[in-house]
Structures are given as structure tokens and as C-alpha cells.
Amino acid sequence: MAFSLAREESNIIKVIFKDAVDFQQRVAAVDQVCQLVQEEEQVKLLVDFTNFENLMTLDEQEKFGLYLASQDALVSAKVASVTTNTCSENVIVEAVAFTNGYQVVNFHSLSDAQSWLLGKFN
């Protein structure tokens, strides 16, 4: 499987992408996250792209960004993505999703992302 997903003790939903990931795998990850979300929950989502290779075409990235932004369960989610310093493979997805109302903050450190999600800094 190209990703793993779990709810941590801190109530952060963590998605870790590994290796090569295509459009269908990204959709499956979002669908599984949405299934974990409880009604009226303030979602804290951590998405780890540090070991990620994007197989999506530009059109698929745009389509996925729209799909991501259209998920009702994630409308008010607090989302942190973690990438390497040189990784820009998720920029198109995040830009399209952002322009359609999805909010995400990118980090280069897993611990910084977790701290931010837990409200330790703004």
C-alpha cells in the first residue's frame, strides 16, 4: 500500500505516503480520512510526504486538488503537510485546493507540524 493512516493518541489523523503514489491512491487516502472523521469534529490532519513520489499528471493534480477541497468532512480541518526541503511535488494540489477553500500549512519538520496542530504555536 502506498500510504498508511492512523488516528494518534493526540487525536491527530496521520497519513504517511510512501514511495510512488498515483491519483487513485490519493483519493483512497482522503476517503479513508473522511470515514474517520466524527460529526462536528475539529479535524487535525497531518500528511507526511517526506518519502513520496508523485505519479499524478498535472491534470490529475488539479482534479485531486478540487476533490480535496470538496470534502465536507475537511471543510474546517487544520491540516499540516510535511515535505522535504526540496520537495515541491504537492504544490499544484495544495494551490488548487487552497483556491477552493482548503487550508493547509506546509512544514519541513514532523515535530513542528505536530506541535502546530496541537496549538503549541501559531
VMD Tcl script that draws the C-alpha trace (Angstrom):
set ca {
  {0.00 0.00 0.00}
  {1.25 3.47 -0.91}
  {0.02 5.03 2.33}
  {-0.73 4.30 5.96}
  {-3.33 6.04 8.06}
  {-3.98 6.16 11.80}
  {-5.54 8.30 14.50}
  {-2.89 9.08 17.11}
  {-3.43 9.42 20.87}
  {-3.33 13.20 20.42}
  {-6.35 12.83 18.11}
  {-4.30 13.83 15.08}
  {-5.17 11.83 11.98}
  {-1.85 10.99 10.37}
  {-1.40 9.93 6.75}
  {2.02 8.78 5.61}
  {2.64 8.41 1.89}
  {5.41 6.04 0.87}
  {7.11 5.62 -2.47}
  {5.18 6.16 -5.71}
  {1.62 7.41 -5.28}
  {-1.00 7.81 -8.01}
  {-4.33 9.62 -8.25}
  {-6.46 6.67 -7.10}
  {-4.28 6.11 -4.03}
  {-4.56 9.77 -3.05}
  {-8.36 9.63 -3.44}
  {-8.47 6.44 -1.36}
  {-6.46 8.13 1.40}
  {-8.84 11.12 1.50}
  {-11.86 8.81 1.54}
  {-10.42 6.85 4.46}
  {-9.63 10.03 6.39}
  {-13.19 11.26 5.88}
  {-14.52 7.96 7.23}
  {-12.54 8.51 10.44}
  {-13.94 11.99 11.00}
  {-16.71 12.17 13.56}
  {-19.61 14.58 13.16}
  {-18.70 18.15 14.15}
  {-15.12 17.11 14.98}
  {-12.38 19.74 14.65}
  {-10.13 17.68 12.39}
  {-6.37 17.84 12.90}
  {-4.71 16.20 9.89}
  {-1.01 15.53 9.39}
  {0.08 14.42 5.93}
  {3.66 13.19 5.58}
  {5.14 13.49 2.08}
  {8.81 13.04 3.04}
  {9.09 9.65 1.29}
  {6.69 10.44 -1.53}
  {6.95 10.24 -5.31}
  {4.09 11.86 -7.20}
  {2.83 9.82 -10.17}
  {-0.07 12.17 -10.96}
  {-0.20 14.15 -14.17}
  {-0.79 17.90 -13.98}
  {-4.46 17.36 -14.85}
  {-4.79 14.72 -12.11}
  {-3.14 17.06 -9.59}
  {-5.66 19.78 -10.43}
  {-8.55 17.30 -10.29}
  {-7.32 15.98 -6.94}
  {-6.98 19.50 -5.51}
  {-10.65 20.11 -6.40}
  {-11.63 16.74 -4.91}
  {-9.78 17.51 -1.70}
  {-11.43 20.92 -1.33}
  {-14.89 19.44 -1.92}
  {-14.84 17.10 1.09}
  {-17.35 18.32 3.67}
  {-15.56 16.45 6.48}
  {-12.43 18.53 5.86}
  {-14.01 21.98 5.43}
  {-12.77 23.32 8.78}
  {-9.83 20.95 9.17}
  {-6.49 22.11 10.50}
  {-4.07 20.49 8.05}
  {-0.28 20.26 8.17}
  {1.74 18.76 5.35}
  {5.34 17.73 5.82}
  {7.74 17.72 2.87}
  {11.47 17.64 2.39}
  {13.22 20.94 1.72}
  {13.48 20.12 -1.98}
  {10.02 18.59 -2.48}
  {7.53 20.62 -4.48}
  {5.52 17.72 -5.87}
  {2.38 18.61 -3.92}
  {2.37 22.34 -4.73}
  {-0.21 22.14 -7.55}
  {-2.61 20.07 -5.43}
  {-2.31 22.44 -2.48}
  {-2.65 25.56 -4.65}
  {-5.80 24.31 -6.37}
  {-7.29 23.08 -3.09}
  {-6.43 26.38 -1.35}
  {-8.10 28.50 -4.04}
  {-11.20 26.37 -3.48}
  {-11.29 26.84 0.30}
  {-9.00 24.09 1.66}
  {-6.46 25.34 4.21}
  {-3.05 23.71 4.68}
  {0.27 24.77 6.19}
  {3.49 23.17 4.97}
  {6.35 22.18 7.28}
  {9.75 20.57 6.77}
  {9.74 19.02 10.25}
  {7.32 16.39 11.52}
  {7.69 17.59 15.11}
  {6.95 21.22 14.11}
  {3.84 20.10 12.22}
  {2.60 18.10 15.21}
  {3.29 20.98 17.60}
  {1.37 23.39 15.37}
  {-1.59 21.01 15.12}
  {-1.66 20.74 18.91}
  {-1.70 24.54 19.25}
  {1.77 24.89 20.74}
  {2.45 27.78 18.32}
  {0.60 29.69 15.60}
}
mol new
graphics top color blue
foreach p $ca { graphics top sphere $p radius 0.5 }
foreach p [lrange $ca 0 end-1] q [lrange $ca 1 end] { graphics top cylinder $p $q radius 0.2 }
display resetview
